[in-house]
Amino acid sequence: VNIEVSVSDTVGEIARVLKAFPEFAVVCEGHAKGAPETNNVSKVRLSKARAESVRAALVQEGVDTDIVCKGRGSVEGCGMCVHIFAPEEDAASLQAAAQT
C-alpha cells in the first residue's frame, strides 16, 4: 500500500509533531471500508499494511518515535483511513505536559 501524494502534507505535519515529542509512543491504526459485519482476515491484513505504509512514510520523514501498527479491518466501520494516537497512558502524560 502506497501513500498518495495528496496526503504528503498531512504526513509531514504529523512527522513534525512526532519529532517534537519523540519520547511518546503512538499507535498507527489502519482501517478498511465495509460494514463491521463484513470484516475478515483480508481486510485486517490490508488495513495493517495501510498503517505500516504510514509508519514507513513517517520514518522517511525522520521520525524515530516508537510506532505500533495495528490493522482493524472494517470492524469499526470507519472506511479507508489511518488513525494515529497516543496510547492512553501516554495521552495523559501529554495532557499534563501541555498544562505546564
Backbone as ProteinMPNN parsed JSONL, in Angstrom:
{"seq_chain_A": "VNIEVSVSDTVGEIARVLKAFPEFAVVCEGHAKGAPETNNVSKVRLSKARAESVRAALVQEGVDTDIVCKGRGSVEGCGMCVHIFAPEEDAASLQAAAQT", "coords_chain_A": {"N_chain_A": [[0.857, -1.171, 0.0], [0.668, 2.123, -0.934], [1.442, 5.54, -0.084], [-0.573, 8.206, -0.992], [0.21, 11.043, -3.005], [-1.333, 13.255, -2.444], [-1.725, 13.297, 0.299], [0.686, 13.844, 1.423], [1.411, 16.28, 2.625], [-0.03, 16.152, 4.996], [1.175, 13.947, 6.231], [3.687, 15.055, 6.593], [3.098, 17.098, 8.465], [2.233, 15.562, 10.649], [4.6, 14.203, 11.148], [6.2, 16.337, 11.965], [5.041, 16.998, 14.451], [5.393, 14.572, 15.85], [8.178, 14.462, 15.951], [8.644, 16.504, 17.704], [7.86, 15.426, 20.084], [9.43, 13.021, 20.847], [9.643, 11.101, 22.83], [7.227, 9.89, 23.295], [5.277, 7.108, 22.59], [3.304, 6.013, 19.793], [0.218, 4.818, 18.38], [-0.541, 3.48, 15.306], [-3.216, 3.036, 13.486], [-4.77, 1.159, 11.129], [-7.588, 1.141, 8.887], [-10.288, -0.379, 7.031], [-12.598, -0.219, 4.26], [-16.105, -0.933, 4.527], [-18.81, -2.618, 6.203], [-19.057, -3.332, 9.73], [-19.904, -6.03, 10.104], [-18.923, -7.257, 7.841], [-16.272, -7.613, 8.163], [-13.103, -9.235, 7.762], [-10.298, -11.528, 7.531], [-8.705, -10.713, 5.359], [-9.317, -7.98, 5.118], [-8.348, -7.062, 7.543], [-5.613, -7.576, 7.229], [-5.063, -5.896, 5.007], [-5.663, -3.384, 6.126], [-3.728, -3.271, 8.124], [-1.434, -3.226, 6.558], [-1.827, -0.745, 5.409], [-1.521, 0.931, 7.654], [1.171, 0.349, 8.223], [2.382, 1.432, 5.973], [1.984, 4.141, 6.397], [3.523, 4.429, 8.715], [6.061, 3.866, 7.594], [6.315, 6.062, 5.87], [6.431, 8.125, 7.736], [8.787, 7.476, 9.105], [10.553, 7.846, 7.015], [10.416, 10.571, 6.91], [11.964, 11.223, 9.028], [11.132, 10.56, 11.589], [11.58, 9.058, 14.719], [10.13, 7.97, 16.698], [8.531, 5.448, 18.681], [6.369, 3.493, 16.914], [3.53, 1.704, 16.871], [1.905, -0.529, 14.836], [-1.387, -1.362, 13.848], [-3.956, -3.375, 12.463], [-7.292, -2.92, 11.816], [-9.258, -3.64, 10.118], [-12.592, -3.656, 8.907], [-13.998, -3.432, 11.214], [-14.806, -1.28, 12.789], [-16.196, 0.28, 11.06], [-15.143, 2.583, 9.843], [-14.207, 3.207, 7.321], [-11.792, 3.649, 4.619], [-8.976, 4.506, 6.107], [-6.46, 5.902, 8.301], [-5.763, 6.049, 11.68], [-3.937, 7.893, 14.012], [-2.681, 7.84, 17.204], [-1.919, 8.54, 20.664], [-1.214, 6.021, 23.042], [-3.385, 5.403, 25.85], [-2.03, 5.81, 28.365], [0.172, 7.389, 27.631], [-1.163, 9.541, 26.5], [-2.32, 10.811, 28.691], [0.002, 11.743, 29.931], [0.909, 13.517, 27.972], [-1.139, 15.46, 28.043], [-0.776, 16.46, 30.619], [1.789, 17.561, 30.363], [1.261, 19.573, 28.516], [-0.146, 21.352, 30.038], [1.658, 22.547, 31.69]], "CA_chain_A": [[0.0, 0.0, 0.0], [1.472, 3.331, -1.052], [0.85, 6.795, 0.372], [-0.878, 9.092, -2.105], [0.873, 12.346, -2.965], [-2.268, 14.242, -1.888], [-1.669, 13.317, 1.768], [2.065, 14.019, 1.877], [1.458, 17.409, 3.554], [-0.536, 15.665, 6.282], [2.236, 13.122, 6.805], [4.721, 15.997, 7.032], [2.648, 17.751, 9.694], [2.265, 14.559, 11.716], [6.018, 13.982, 11.436], [6.682, 17.499, 12.725], [4.556, 16.86, 15.826], [6.046, 13.412, 16.485], [9.578, 14.81, 16.226], [8.652, 17.388, 18.869], [7.594, 14.597, 21.263], [9.976, 11.703, 20.496], [9.569, 10.153, 23.945], [5.899, 9.284, 23.368], [4.923, 6.093, 21.591], [1.988, 6.206, 19.19], [-0.399, 3.701, 17.691], [-0.969, 3.792, 13.946], [-4.27, 2.046, 13.335], [-5.357, 1.171, 9.803], [-8.973, 0.7, 8.741], [-10.7, -0.728, 5.668], [-14.017, 0.081, 4.035], [-17.041, -2.027, 4.732], [-19.558, -2.652, 7.455], [-18.427, -4.204, 10.735], [-20.232, -7.451, 9.921], [-18.202, -7.798, 6.684], [-14.842, -7.683, 8.476], [-12.495, -10.548, 7.569], [-8.839, -11.549, 7.646], [-8.13, -9.922, 4.271], [-9.464, -6.56, 5.454], [-7.428, -6.784, 8.647], [-4.261, -7.52, 6.637], [-4.984, -4.676, 4.196], [-5.625, -2.215, 6.998], [-2.417, -3.238, 8.786], [-0.48, -2.763, 5.538], [-2.07, 0.699, 5.295], [-0.866, 1.547, 8.813], [2.623, 0.198, 8.066], [2.801, 2.395, 4.952], [2.05, 5.451, 7.057], [4.722, 4.398, 9.572], [7.239, 3.977, 6.718], [6.394, 7.445, 5.403], [6.871, 8.94, 8.876], [10.207, 7.17, 9.316], [11.257, 8.514, 5.917], [10.438, 11.994, 7.27], [12.89, 11.396, 10.134], [10.519, 10.248, 12.879], [12.13, 7.853, 15.347], [9.192, 7.598, 17.752], [8.026, 4.08, 18.608], [5.061, 3.481, 16.271], [2.949, 0.365, 16.838], [0.886, -0.597, 13.778], [-2.475, -2.324, 14.025], [-4.962, -3.426, 11.416], [-8.61, -3.137, 12.412], [-10.211, -4.052, 9.102], [-13.801, -2.82, 8.87], [-14.716, -3.706, 12.461], [-15.377, -0.048, 13.34], [-16.963, 0.968, 10.028], [-14.545, 3.916, 9.619], [-13.796, 3.419, 5.943], [-10.352, 3.549, 4.348], [-8.281, 5.593, 6.789], [-5.493, 5.544, 9.336], [-5.816, 6.899, 12.869], [-2.701, 7.895, 14.794], [-2.992, 8.362, 18.53], [-1.077, 8.091, 21.775], [-1.897, 5.104, 23.96], [-3.997, 6.152, 26.956], [-1.074, 6.223, 29.399], [0.971, 8.491, 27.092], [-2.059, 10.669, 26.28], [-2.429, 11.509, 29.97], [1.271, 12.439, 30.131], [0.919, 14.642, 27.031], [-2.042, 16.483, 28.559], [-0.13, 17.08, 31.788], [2.899, 18.369, 29.861], [0.706, 20.748, 27.843], [-0.684, 22.279, 31.036], [2.752, 23.166, 32.458]], "C_chain_A": [[0.898, 1.227, 0.0], [0.705, 4.544, -0.544], [0.634, 7.689, -0.847], [-0.186, 10.438, -1.906], [-0.019, 13.385, -2.283], [-2.24, 14.307, -0.365], [-0.256, 13.556, 2.299], [2.213, 15.218, 2.816], [0.998, 16.984, 4.945], [0.522, 14.826, 6.977], [3.356, 14.018, 7.328], [4.359, 16.695, 8.329], [2.668, 16.79, 10.878], [3.711, 14.293, 12.123], [6.582, 15.116, 12.284], [6.274, 17.383, 14.196], [5.266, 15.709, 16.527], [7.507, 13.689, 16.792], [9.688, 15.716, 17.445], [8.449, 16.616, 20.171], [8.123, 13.182, 21.034], [9.859, 10.666, 21.608], [8.225, 9.444, 24.046], [5.681, 8.3, 22.23], [3.553, 6.43, 21.019], [1.516, 4.905, 18.551], [-0.869, 4.209, 16.339], [-1.944, 2.679, 13.554], [-4.932, 2.185, 11.962], [-6.77, 0.613, 9.801], [-9.253, 0.408, 7.269], [-12.18, -0.417, 5.505], [-14.858, -1.177, 4.221], [-17.732, -1.918, 6.077], [-18.865, -3.588, 8.442], [-18.705, -5.688, 10.52], [-19.546, -8.081, 8.717], [-16.7, -7.893, 6.927], [-14.338, -9.111, 8.278], [-10.976, -10.416, 7.633], [-8.183, -10.692, 6.57], [-8.203, -8.429, 4.574], [-8.539, -6.163, 6.597], [-6.001, -6.668, 8.11], [-4.075, -6.246, 5.825], [-4.863, -3.444, 5.084], [-4.312, -2.131, 7.773], [-1.353, -2.769, 7.808], [-0.614, -1.258, 5.344], [-1.376, 1.435, 6.447], [0.655, 1.473, 8.693], [3.172, 1.141, 7.003], [2.918, 3.797, 5.537], [3.277, 5.509, 7.966], [5.983, 4.561, 8.726], [7.418, 5.405, 6.212], [6.874, 8.371, 6.516], [8.347, 8.717, 9.17], [11.046, 7.847, 8.239], [11.37, 10.023, 6.16], [11.34, 12.271, 8.477], [12.322, 11.137, 11.52], [11.165, 8.993, 13.448], [11.326, 7.453, 16.588], [8.799, 6.135, 17.573], [6.599, 4.122, 18.072], [4.594, 2.037, 16.164], [1.825, 0.365, 15.813], [-0.127, -1.698, 14.077], [-3.394, -2.248, 12.822], [-6.302, -3.771, 12.03], [-9.631, -3.626, 11.393], [-11.389, -3.101, 9.069], [-14.615, -2.938, 10.157], [-15.365, -2.454, 13.059], [-16.197, 0.732, 12.314], [-16.45, 2.358, 9.703], [-14.259, 4.215, 8.152], [-12.289, 3.308, 5.812], [-9.645, 4.747, 4.973], [-7.255, 5.015, 7.753], [-5.658, 6.545, 10.472], [-4.479, 6.773, 13.588], [-3.023, 8.541, 16.132], [-2.0, 7.839, 19.545], [-1.863, 7.088, 22.596], [-2.372, 5.892, 25.181], [-2.994, 6.637, 27.988], [-0.208, 7.385, 28.908], [0.104, 9.723, 26.848], [-2.212, 11.489, 27.554], [-1.159, 12.309, 30.252], [1.38, 13.659, 29.223], [0.041, 15.786, 27.529], [-1.423, 17.206, 29.747], [1.004, 17.989, 31.338], [2.393, 19.645, 29.193], [0.21, 21.796, 28.836], [0.413, 22.959, 31.847], [3.401, 24.271, 31.695]], "O_chain_A": [[1.788, 1.351, 0.842], [-0.526, 4.572, -0.57], [1.552, 7.902, -1.638], [-0.021, 10.905, -0.779], [0.482, 14.293, -1.62], [-2.697, 15.296, 0.208], [-0.031, 13.477, 3.507], [3.053, 15.187, 3.716], [1.569, 17.406, 5.951], [0.743, 14.975, 8.179], [3.91, 13.758, 8.396], [5.21, 16.867, 9.202], [3.073, 17.161, 11.979], [4.011, 14.173, 13.311], [7.354, 14.878, 13.213], [7.085, 17.643, 15.086], [5.695, 15.85, 17.673], [8.027, 13.2, 17.795], [10.702, 15.702, 18.143], [8.823, 17.096, 21.242], [7.34, 12.232, 21.027], [9.967, 9.469, 21.344], [8.094, 8.487, 24.81], [5.877, 8.625, 21.06], [2.735, 7.062, 21.688], [2.31, 4.021, 18.23], [-1.52, 5.25, 16.249], [-1.547, 1.537, 13.323], [-5.572, 3.196, 11.67], [-7.112, -0.263, 10.595], [-8.547, 0.885, 6.381], [-12.925, -0.357, 6.483], [-14.383, -2.305, 4.091], [-17.276, -1.206, 6.972], [-18.172, -4.523, 8.04], [-17.821, -6.516, 10.735], [-19.57, -9.303, 8.568], [-15.939, -8.215, 6.014], [-15.04, -10.075, 8.58], [-10.445, -9.315, 7.773], [-7.197, -10.01, 6.848], [-7.25, -7.696, 4.313], [-8.007, -5.053, 6.613], [-5.265, -5.761, 8.496], [-3.043, -5.585, 5.938], [-4.048, -2.561, 4.817], [-3.832, -1.032, 8.051], [-0.465, -2.001, 8.177], [0.385, -0.569, 5.136], [-0.716, 2.451, 6.227], [1.35, 2.432, 9.027], [4.307, 1.604, 7.116], [3.839, 4.544, 5.208], [3.988, 6.514, 7.991], [6.882, 5.315, 9.101], [8.541, 5.903, 6.133], [7.641, 9.3, 6.263], [9.076, 9.668, 9.452], [12.127, 8.362, 8.523], [12.3, 10.669, 5.678], [11.47, 13.418, 8.903], [12.961, 11.461, 12.522], [11.288, 7.983, 12.755], [11.803, 6.683, 17.422], [8.741, 5.637, 16.448], [5.717, 4.713, 18.695], [5.195, 1.238, 15.446], [0.897, 1.167, 15.908], [0.223, -2.801, 14.498], [-3.584, -1.182, 12.237], [-6.438, -4.799, 12.693], [-10.748, -3.988, 11.762], [-11.221, -1.887, 9.187], [-15.792, -2.58, 10.182], [-16.369, -2.559, 13.763], [-16.826, 1.733, 12.657], [-17.232, 3.23, 9.325], [-14.086, 5.378, 7.786], [-11.594, 2.928, 6.754], [-9.702, 5.858, 4.448], [-7.195, 3.807, 7.983], [-5.687, 7.753, 10.242], [-3.956, 5.671, 13.752], [-3.566, 9.644, 16.19], [-1.328, 6.831, 19.322], [-3.057, 7.279, 22.826], [-1.809, 6.939, 25.501], [-3.096, 7.775, 28.447], [0.115, 8.279, 29.69], [0.591, 10.846, 26.977], [-2.233, 12.719, 27.506], [-1.233, 13.429, 30.757], [1.876, 14.707, 29.637], [0.431, 16.95, 27.446], [-1.534, 18.426, 29.864], [1.165, 19.083, 31.879], [3.034, 20.691, 29.297], [0.152, 22.983, 28.516], [0.12, 23.869, 32.623], [4.337, 24.898, 32.192]]}, "name": "protein", "num_of_chains": 1, "seq": "VNIEVSVSDTVGEIARVLKAFPEFAVVCEGHAKGAPETNNVSKVRLSKARAESVRAALVQEGVDTDIVCKGRGSVEGCGMCVHIFAPEEDAASLQAAAQT"}
